[in-house]
Amino acid sequence: MAGGLVEHVADREWSSRAVQRIEADAHRSADTHLLKVDLPGWADRGDGIDLYLKDESTHPTGSLKHRLARSLFLYALCNGWIGKDTTVIEASSGSTAVSEAYFAKLIGVRFIAVMVKGTSPAKTRLIEAQGGECHFVDAPSEIYTVAQRLEAELGGHFIDQFTMAERATDWRGNNNIAESVFAQMEAERHPVPAWIVVGAGTGGTSATFGRYVRYRQHPTRLCVVDVENSVFLPAYRTGDGALTSQAASRIEGIGRPRVEPSFVSQVIDAMVPVPDAASVAAMRFLSDRLGRRVGGSTGTNFWGVCTLLAQLLESGRGGSVVSLLCDSGDRYDHTYFNDAWVAEQQLDLEPPTRTLEQFFETGAWRP
C-alpha cells in the first residue's frame, strides 16, 4: 500500500485569532477586588477574625461565571472543538449563558442558550443583549437532551459547563480565582485563610479552590454551602453520586438536581446546608451592611461564613475567612428583593434575619 499523508487541517489561523481576542479581553480587565468586611467588636478577641469577599460582580458580564465562560471557550478552542462556523450551545438560563454569549460574540460565532419556558425576561434580555439566542423547552430535564440534539442538527458544539467546568480551569495557577485570592491576601494579618466558603453550581469553583490549596500545601479548609432541592450535600454525606431531585433550586447559580460531573467531593472539607429563607435573609442583611446589593448565592455563602466565624469565635482561635460576592443584587429586583415574590414562595425571612442580627450584636450563633 502506497504511503501518504492524511491530513485533517483545521483553520488554525482563525482559532489563533479567537484565542488572541479572548486573551486580549482578559488583559484589558483588571483583577477583581478583595473586599474586607467590617465585623463587630467581638471579632477583635484574641488574635482577631477577619472576613473578605472576592467581588466577582465587577467582571464585564457582572458575575463569577465570567471566569468559567472564558475558560470553557479557551478549552474548546484549544481542543479544536470550535471553528469559525461553529454554533456554540449551552444548557443554561443563568449567568453562565450571559457570559458565554459575550465570548461567542467576541470571537464571532453563533450562541444558543437552551432554557426552560418561564425563565425571567430579565435573564433572556441579558443573553440577547450579548448577541445570544434563547431556545425554550418545557421541562428542566429536557435542557441537556435538547442541547445535544441541537449540537447534532447544527454541527455545533455543546460547551457543557456542568461536565467541563472542573477540567477547563488551570487549578495550579495561571491567575485562576484561587491564586488571585492568595496573592491578594499576602499583606493581611492572617494571610492564609482558615476557611474558604463557596457554593456549587457546576462544581468548578470548589474544585479549583480545593485542588489549589492542596497543590500549594496550604492548611486552608474548603467549605461548600448547599441549598434546598440540591443533591450535592446529600451525595457528599452518603457518598451516593446517583442521587437526583425532582425540584429545582430557587437560588440562582447554585444547587443542582443531580450530581454534576464537575463536582469533585473529595477536595471539600465540609458542607453546610442553607435554607432558602436564610439565603434571601442573609443576602438582604449583607446588602445593608455593604451599602450595595448582592445576589442570592452571595447570601448563601454569607450564611455559611457566619457558621464558620462562630466556630472560630467559640474556639478562641483567630483567622481569616474568604468567600465570594458572586454577582450584583440588581439582577434580582423581581425575585429576592421583591416582597411579593418572597411571600409567594412562602419564605419566612424573620427567623434567619433575627439570627443574623443577634450574631452581629452578641457573637452568639443560634440558627
N, C-alpha and C positions, 0 to 999 in steps of 0.2 A: 504494500500500500504506500503510495507516494506521501512523503511528508508535506507539511504545510502549516501555516499559521492560522489558527482560528481566533478571530477577534470579536469581542463584544465591546465596541468602543462607545462609552458614554460621552455626553457633551461636557467634558472636563472644564472647558473654558467657562461655560455658563455656571457650573457648580462652584467653580473658584470665585467667580464674581459674587455669587449668592452668599458664600461664606464670608467674603470680604465685607459685604454690606452689613451682615449681622455683627461681625466683629467691630466694624466702624461705629455702628449704633451703640455697642457696649462701651466703646471708648468715649463716646460723647456723653455718656451718662455717668455721673459721679456715684460713688458707693452710697448706700442708704445710711441714714443716721442711726446711731445707737442712743436712745433717749434714756436718761436717768430719771426714774420716777420718785418723787418726794414721798417718803414714808413717815408715819407718825413717830413721836419721840421714843416709843418702845423699841424701834429698830436700832437705836444707838446703844442698847445694852451690850455689855461685854465687848466683843470685837466688832460689833455692828453688822447689820444686814443691809444689803443694797439690792435694788431691783432695776433692771434695764429692759427696755423694749426695742427690738430692732424694727425700725419703721419702714416696712416694705410698701407702704402706700405711696411712696414718692417715685416709684418706677414709672416710666412713660405710660404704661397701661394701668397703673394705680393699684397693683396688688402683688403679693408674694408670687403669684403664678407667672409673672413676667420672667422670672429666673428659669422656671420649669419650661416655659414655652421656648425660650432661647435655646436651652439645652436640647430639647426634643428636636428642634429644627436643625441644629448643628449635627446632632447624631444621625438624623435621617439623611441629611445632605452628604455627610462623610461616608455613610454606608451605601450611597448611590441609589437611595430609595425615592428621592425627589429630584425630578428633572424640570426643565423649563416648561413642559406641557403637562405636568402632573397636577391633578386636583388633590389637595390635602383635605382629609376628612377627620373629624373628631367626634366622639360621643360625649358631649358636654354642653350645658347651657349656662355655665358659670364663668368665673374669672379666667379660667384656663382658655376657654374658647375666645374670649376677648383678646387675650394676649397672643394666642396663635393666629388670629385674624390679622393682628398687627404685623407679625413677622411674615405671614403669607403675602400681605400687601407690599412689604419691604422688598421681597425678592421677586415679586411679580407673578405669583401663582394663585390659582383659584382656591378658596377655602369654604368648606361646608361644615356647619355645626349641626349634628343630629341631636334633637332635644324633644322633650315631652310637650305636647299641647298644653297650654295654660302657663307656660313659662312667662315670667313678668315681661311686659313690653319694655321696661327699662333695660333689662338684660339684652333682649334682642336688638334694641336700638344701639347699644354699645358695640355689639358684634357687627352689626350692619354699618355702623359709623367707621369701622376699620376695614370695610370692604368685604366682609364675610357674608355668607348666605346661611339662612336658618331652614333646616328641614325637620318638620314636626312629625312625631309618632304618637300613638295613643297611650302607650304604657311605658313606664321606666324600663321594664325588662326587654323592650324592643330596641333600645338605642344601640346596643352592641351588634346585634344581627343586621340591623338596617345599615349601620356604618360599614360593616363588612360587605353587604350587598352592593352598596354604592361604590366601594373600592373596586369590586369586580366589574361592575357595569361601566364605570368611567375609566378603568385602567388607572385608578388613582392610588393614593397611599393613605391608609388608616393609621394615623400617627399614634393613637392608643396610649394616652397618658397613663392609664392605670397599669399597663404592663411595662412601659418603657421608662417610667419616672426614675426608678432606683438605679437603672443602668446608664441613663443618658447623662447624668451629672458626674463629674470627676470628683469623687468624695475625698480624694487625697489632698486636694488643694485647687489650684487654678482659679483663685478668687471665688470659690463657692461660698455659700452663706455661712458655713461653719468657720472656715478660715477667716472670713471677714469679721465675724463676731470676736474671735480670739485676738485678732490683730487690734481691734478697737478697744479691747479690754486691757491691753498691756499696761496702761498707766493708772489703772484703778486700784483701790486699796485691796480688793480681792480679785486679782486679775484672772484667776482660773475659777470659773463658776462652780458652785456646789451642785447646781441643777440647771439644766436647760429644759424648758417646757414648750412643747409644740402639739398641734393637733395632727390628725391624719385624714387625708382625703385619698390621695393616691398612695401615700406612704413614702414618697420620695424624700421629703424634707427630714422625716425622722430617720430614714436610712442614711442620709448624708451626715447628719449630726452624729448618729450612733457609730458609724464607721470611722468618722474623722477623729473622735475623742479616743477611740481605741488605737488608731494608727499613730496619733501623736502622744499616746500614753498618758493622757490627762485623767485625773481621778473623777472628773465631772460625770454626773449621772444624768441620764436622759429619762424624762417623764413625758408620756403621751396622754393627752386628755381625750376622752371619747364621749360622744353624745347619745341621746336616746335614738333608738331604732338602728343603731350601728352595731355591727358584729365584731369589730376589731377587739374590743375588750373581752367579750365572752370567748373569742377564739384564743386570745392571749392567756386567759385564765385556765381554759380547759385543754389547750393545745389542739383543738379541732378546727382545722383550716377549711372545712367544708360547710361551716355554718352559714346560713343565709337568713335574711329578714324580708318580710313582705312589705314593710313600710319604708319610706324614705326619710332621711334626716331633714329636720326643719332648719338646721344651722348650716347655711350655705358654705360649701367649700370643704367641709369635713364630715366624717361619718359615712359609712358605706353599708349597703345591704348584703354585701358579700366580702370575703377577704380577698382584696386585690393582690395580683402578683407582685406588686412593688412594696407591699407591706412586709418588712423584714422584722419579725417579732423578736428575733434573737439579739438584736442590738438595743432593745428597750429595757431599761432597768425597773421601771414602774409605770403603771397606768392609773388614771383617776377617772371615775365616771362623773359626768357633769349633767344634771338635769337641764332640759331646755329652758325652764324658767330661770335657773341660775345663770345660764349663758347670757340671756337677754338682760337680766338684772345687773350682772357684772359688766356687761357692755355699756349700759347706761351709767352705772356708777363710775367706771373708769373714764368715760367720756366727760363727766362732770369734773373729775379731778384733773384731767389733762387740759380741759378747756377746748376740746375738739372731739368730733365724733369718730368713734371707731366701730368696726363691724362686729357681727355676731361671733365669728370664730375667734376674734381677739378677746371677746368676753369669756368664751370657753377657756381660752388659755389663762386668763386672769383668775378665774375661779381655781384652776389647778395651781397657779402661782401662790395664791393665798393659802392653800392647803400646805404647801411646802415652806412658805415663810413661817407659818405657825409651827411647823415641825422644827425648823431651825431655832425659833424663839424658845420653844419648850425645852429643847436640848441644851440651851445656853451657848450654842455654837454660833460664831459669826459666819459670814459668807455672802456670796452674790448669787442671784437667780436671774437668768436671762430668758426672755420669751419673745414672741413676735407680735407686732402690730401688723396684721395681715392685709387689711385694706381700710378704706375710709368708710365711716358710717353713713356718708351722704348717699351711698348706693341703696340704703335700706329705709328710706323715708316711708315707703309703702308697707313695710313689714315691721321690723324690730322697734322702730321708733314711732310706730303708729299704734296708739292705744286700742283702737277698734280692732285691728288685726290681732293684737295680743289677747284681747277678750274673746275673739272668735276662735282662737287656738286654745282657749281655756288655760292660759298660763297665769298663775298667781305669782306676781313679782314681789309681793310684800315680804314673805318669809326670807327669801335669799337676800333681799335688799337690807333687811334688819340684820342679818348675819354679817354682811359686809360692813355696815355701819358700826356694829358692835366691835368687830375685829379691828377696825381702824381707830376706834376710840380707846379700846382697852387691851388689845392684843390677844383677846380670847376668841378662839375659832370654834364655833359650835354650829356647824351646818345641819 
